[in-house]
Amino acid sequence: MVSTGQLIRDHGADGGALDQWRSLAERGELVPDTVILTALHEVLGSTETSRGYVLDGFPRTVAQAEDPSGPHVDVAVRLDVPDEVVRERLAGRRAAGRTDDDPETVERRLQVYHSETEPVADMYGKKGTLRSVDATRPPDEVTEAILDALGD
């Protein structure tokens, strides 16, 4: 699995090429499409992917999804969680030491999600490749539902 968020945090923390974008992501903004696409090309080019791969957090914009140089998406999984549950969960992450989950950033992330990422889900829904998972259930049940969705 390749997590774009983790990719940005890891490469930003070590002074890598994504360092300049880490603060943007920490404020709840999206890293520019070209930066994410370039980083994914590097990771996927250096990783064994012949059996497939799972991308966590990609695509987040319609431009990323439609970019012909971007990774091909066979199945898109949307984790359905009401905004209030997102707020509660991220408050728990903040309490556990994740400093970029302050209330202002969480609200900004929700705004960005609704304006930039929901249209991606709509696009995949029209293509018939979207699978939705009720992510309010216990983690083991959500994991099983994701694996089932990917196996379709």
Disulfide bonds with the S-S distance in Angstrom:
none
